[in-house]
Amino acid sequence: MIVVGRELAGGFECSVDVCVVGSGSGGAVVAKELAEAGLTVCVLEEGGYYAPEDYRSFSFAESTRRMYRGAGATIALGIGDSPAVQIVTGRVVGGGSVLTGGVCFRVPDSVLDEWCKDGLEDLSPKRMEPIFAHVEREIGVSETSENLRSGSTALFVAGANRLGMAISPMRRNVEHCTGQGRCTIGCPTGAKKSVDVTYLRKARAHGAVVYSDCLVERVVTRGGKAIGVSGRVLGGSRGAPGAAFRVHAKVVVVAAGALHTPLLLRASGLGRRSKALGENLTLHPGFGVGAIAPSRVEGWKGALQSVYSDHLVKDGVLLLGMFADPSLVASRMPGVGARHRAYVEQVPSTALFAGLLRDRGRGSVRRGFGREPIVTYRMDPVDKAAFVRGFCTVAEMALAGGAKEVLVPLRGQAPIRDVDALRVLARSPIEGARFESISFHPLCTARMGLSPSHDVVDESGETYEVENLYVADGSVFRSSLGVNAQVPIMASATRIAWRLRDRFARIRRETA
Ligand SMILES: Cc1cc2nc3c(=O)[nH]c(=O)nc-3n(C[C@H](O)[C@H](O)[C@H](O)COP(=O)(O)OP(=O)(O)OC[C@H]3O[C@@H](n4cnc5c(N)ncnc54)[C@H](O)[C@@H]3O)c2cc1C
C-alpha cells in the first residue's frame, strides 16, 4: 500500500517489525527482502510519490523541482584549492534510483579486496557474487544493444576507435528501452527498472506500507536500543507545520542517503563514540566535455549512456559516453547574449563526453541552519591531476572523433579547437577551484568497519552506538567505488537485509 502523506488529514501512529527510513536504492531493497520474509515493514519517505504515468509528463524543470533534492542544487563547498561540487540526489519515493541513467556496475573486485583487508571478510568478491547476481535479476540488468547508441555516443566510439582506446557496452537495468533520452527525469515508458517499479512494488505486494511526504526527525531510543522513529507529515495545509507521526518498531533501518543519514543519526544522539559519523564523504567528482560536431548528432535520441571506457581506470578515472536533457545542455553553453544564443543553436550538434573519479579526497556533512546539510569537500592532489587527465583525454577523443570544438569543464576557459592547444592545457598548472564538477554518488558518511571509535556500523550494518538501529544505504561504504553506485548500494543493502532476516528467524526460533 502507498499512503500519500500530503493527502492525510492528520498524523498517525503504528507498530511494525521493521521501520525503514528512505525509499531509495538501499531502503527499497531492505523493505522488499524483509517483507518477503514475512516481517511487517513500513517505509517512510520525505519525498513525494509519483507513478511512471505522472513523471512521464514532467518537463525537465518540473521533474527537478518535484523529484530532486533542492532541485539538484546541493553544493559541496571546496576546502583549500578544491572545486565547489554540485551534488545531485533524489528526494522522491524510489530516491535516486528513479533518476538514474540506468547504468549498472558491480563493485570492482579490487575495491572489495581492499575492504576485506580492513577486516570485512564477508565482502569478498566470492561472497558478494551471488548477491550481485540476485540484485541484477531483480532489476533486470542487461547489456545495452548498439541500436540504442545515440549520435553523441557514436562520436565517443569514433574518437575511442581513432585513438585505439577500448570501449565496452554499458549494462543497464531496463527492459524494452526505446531510447527516449529522458532517463534522468523518470523513464517515460516504464522501461527502466528503478526501485519504485521493482523492489517497492514487491515490498507492497508482501504487505509493506510506503508513506510518502513523511520526514523522519528522530530515531527514538530507550536504554541504548532503537524502538521507533518520530517525525512529521510534510505539506500541512496552507503552510501549517505538518502533523506529527510516530512509528514503533523492533528494528529501525536508516537509508536516507549519504547526505541525510548522518544528520538523522546525529539528531538521534549518535556520533559521540565514533569520529566517523558524517566524515569520509566521497563524491566520485565528475566532469563533462561538450563536443561540437560539424553536423547534427541529436544526442537525445537513444539511451543517455550506453558505452564506457576503462582506458584510465588505472588512474582512477572511468570515461563515459553520455547525453543530458537538451535544456540542461543549453544552459551550460558558454557566452552571454548573442554568443550564448549561437551556442544554444548548436545543441543538436553537441555530444557529451564525461568521466568520474574514484576519489581519494574526503569531505564532511554537518547540520546546517535549515533542513539541508552543510557539505564540505577537499579534493586530493592526485584527484586533481586525474581530473585534468580525464577531461583532456575525452576532449582529445572528441576532436579525434570529428568534433570541431570542445568545451572543457574549467571556469573561464575558452573553447578549444585543436589537439595542440589541449595538450598545452593538460601540461599547465590548473587551480582545482576552477574545475566544474558534479557528483551523483555521495557515499561513505556512516562507514562500516570493525572499530567502534573509527567506524559507524558493524559488519551487519548495525550501529555501534545504538542496538537495533541499522544503516543500509550508500553511507556504509568504506571508500570510493570508482563506478556508479546503485547496484553496489542495492547489493550491500541486500546483504544487510538477509542478515536481519536471519536474526529475526533466530529470535523466533528461540522464543517459539
Ligand atoms: C540524476 C541521477 C542519475 C544517476 N544515475 C545513476 C546511474 O546511471 N547508475 C547508478 O548506479 N547510479 C546513478 N545515480 C546514483 C544513484 O541513484 C544513487 O547512488 C543511489 O540511488 C543512492 O541510494 P541511497 O539509498 O543511498 O540514497 P537515495 O536513493 O538518495 O535514497 C534516500 C532517500 O531517503 C529520503 N530521505 C532522506 N532523509 C529522510 C528523512 N529524514 N526522512 C524520510 N526520508 C528521508 C530521501 O528523500 C531519498 O529519497 C544517479 C543519481 C542521480 C540523482
The ligand as an SDF file (V2000), in Angstrom:
LIG
                    3D

 53 58  0  0  0  0  0  0  0  0999 V2000
   20.3450   12.2040  -11.8380 C   0  0  0  0  0  0  0  0  0  0  0  0
   20.9890   10.9680  -11.2590 C   0  0  0  0  0  0  0  0  0  0  0  0
   21.4970    9.9960  -12.1220 C   0  0  0  0  0  0  0  0  0  0  0  0
   22.0930    8.8470  -11.5980 C   0  0  0  0  0  0  0  0  0  0  0  0
   22.4990    7.8580  -12.4630 N   0  0  0  0  0  0  0  0  0  0  0  0
   22.9820    6.6980  -11.9540 C   0  0  0  0  0  0  0  0  0  0  0  0
   23.2550    5.5900  -12.8060 C   0  0  0  0  0  0  0  0  0  0  0  0
   23.0470    5.6370  -14.0270 O   0  0  0  0  0  0  0  0  0  0  0  0
   23.7370    4.4590  -12.2340 N   0  0  0  0  0  0  0  0  0  0  0  0
   23.9660    4.3560  -10.8890 C   0  0  0  0  0  0  0  0  0  0  0  0
   24.4370    3.3070  -10.4410 O   0  0  0  0  0  0  0  0  0  0  0  0
   23.6830    5.3740  -10.0640 N   0  0  0  0  0  0  0  0  0  0  0  0
   23.1790    6.5260  -10.5530 C   0  0  0  0  0  0  0  0  0  0  0  0
   22.8350    7.5400   -9.7030 N   0  0  0  0  0  0  0  0  0  0  0  0
   23.1220    7.3820   -8.2570 C   0  0  0  0  0  0  0  0  0  0  0  0
   22.1170    6.5170   -7.5280 C   0  0  0  0  0  0  0  0  0  0  0  0
   20.8190    6.9090   -7.8490 O   0  0  0  0  0  0  0  0  0  0  0  0
   22.3660    6.6640   -6.0280 C   0  0  0  0  0  0  0  0  0  0  0  0
   23.7220    6.3400   -5.7630 O   0  0  0  0  0  0  0  0  0  0  0  0
   21.5150    5.7590   -5.1830 C   0  0  0  0  0  0  0  0  0  0  0  0
   20.1670    5.8280   -5.5590 O   0  0  0  0  0  0  0  0  0  0  0  0
   21.6490    6.1700   -3.7260 C   0  0  0  0  0  0  0  0  0  0  0  0
   20.8820    5.2790   -2.9380 O   0  0  0  0  0  0  0  0  0  0  0  0
   20.6560    5.5440   -1.3970 P   0  0  0  0  0  0  0  0  0  0  0  0
   19.6730    4.5250   -0.9180 O   0  0  0  0  0  0  0  0  0  0  0  0
   21.9600    5.6490   -0.7180 O   0  0  0  0  0  0  0  0  0  0  0  0
   20.0100    7.0040   -1.3130 O   0  0  0  0  0  0  0  0  0  0  0  0
   18.7980    7.6580   -2.1090 P   0  0  0  0  0  0  0  0  0  0  0  0
   18.4730    6.9210   -3.3440 O   0  0  0  0  0  0  0  0  0  0  0  0
   19.1610    9.1080   -2.2180 O   0  0  0  0  0  0  0  0  0  0  0  0
   17.5680    7.4970   -1.1100 O   0  0  0  0  0  0  0  0  0  0  0  0
   17.4590    8.1850    0.0960 C   0  0  0  0  0  0  0  0  0  0  0  0
   16.0030    8.6130    0.2670 C   0  0  0  0  0  0  0  0  0  0  0  0
   15.8110    8.9670    1.6510 O   0  0  0  0  0  0  0  0  0  0  0  0
   14.9510   10.0810    1.7180 C   0  0  0  0  0  0  0  0  0  0  0  0
   15.2080   10.7700    2.9950 N   0  0  0  0  0  0  0  0  0  0  0  0
   16.3100   11.4720    3.3630 C   0  0  0  0  0  0  0  0  0  0  0  0
   16.1890   11.8960    4.6370 N   0  0  0  0  0  0  0  0  0  0  0  0
   14.9790   11.4600    5.0780 C   0  0  0  0  0  0  0  0  0  0  0  0
   14.2960   11.5990    6.3090 C   0  0  0  0  0  0  0  0  0  0  0  0
   14.8550   12.2450    7.3570 N   0  0  0  0  0  0  0  0  0  0  0  0
   13.0430   11.0900    6.4180 N   0  0  0  0  0  0  0  0  0  0  0  0
   12.4840   10.4000    5.3800 C   0  0  0  0  0  0  0  0  0  0  0  0
   13.1110   10.2370    4.1760 N   0  0  0  0  0  0  0  0  0  0  0  0
   14.3460   10.7510    4.0440 C   0  0  0  0  0  0  0  0  0  0  0  0
   15.3550   10.9080    0.5020 C   0  0  0  0  0  0  0  0  0  0  0  0
   14.3300   11.8040    0.1470 O   0  0  0  0  0  0  0  0  0  0  0  0
   15.6440    9.8380   -0.5520 C   0  0  0  0  0  0  0  0  0  0  0  0
   14.5210    9.5730   -1.3570 O   0  0  0  0  0  0  0  0  0  0  0  0
   22.2230    8.6880  -10.1940 C   0  0  0  0  0  0  0  0  0  0  0  0
   21.7030    9.6570   -9.3300 C   0  0  0  0  0  0  0  0  0  0  0  0
   21.0820   10.7800   -9.8430 C   0  0  0  0  0  0  0  0  0  0  0  0
   20.4950   11.7850   -8.8930 C   0  0  0  0  0  0  0  0  0  0  0  0
  1  2  1  0
  2  3  1  0
  2 52  2  0
  3  4  2  0
  4  5  1  0
  4 50  1  0
  5  6  2  0
  6  7  1  0
  6 13  1  0
  7  8  2  0
  7  9  1  0
  9 10  1  0
 10 11  2  0
 10 12  1  0
 12 13  2  0
 13 14  1  0
 14 15  1  0
 14 50  1  0
 15 16  1  0
 16 17  1  0
 16 18  1  0
 18 19  1  0
 18 20  1  0
 20 21  1  0
 20 22  1  0
 22 23  1  0
 23 24  1  0
 24 25  2  0
 24 26  1  0
 24 27  1  0
 27 28  1  0
 28 29  2  0
 28 30  1  0
 28 31  1  0
 31 32  1  0
 32 33  1  0
 33 34  1  0
 33 48  1  0
 34 35  1  0
 35 36  1  0
 35 46  1  0
 36 37  1  0
 36 45  1  0
 37 38  2  0
 38 39  1  0
 39 40  1  0
 39 45  2  0
 40 41  1  0
 40 42  2  0
 42 43  1  0
 43 44  2  0
 44 45  1  0
 46 47  1  0
 46 48  1  0
 48 49  1  0
 50 51  2  0
 51 52  1  0
 52 53  1  0
M  END
$$$$
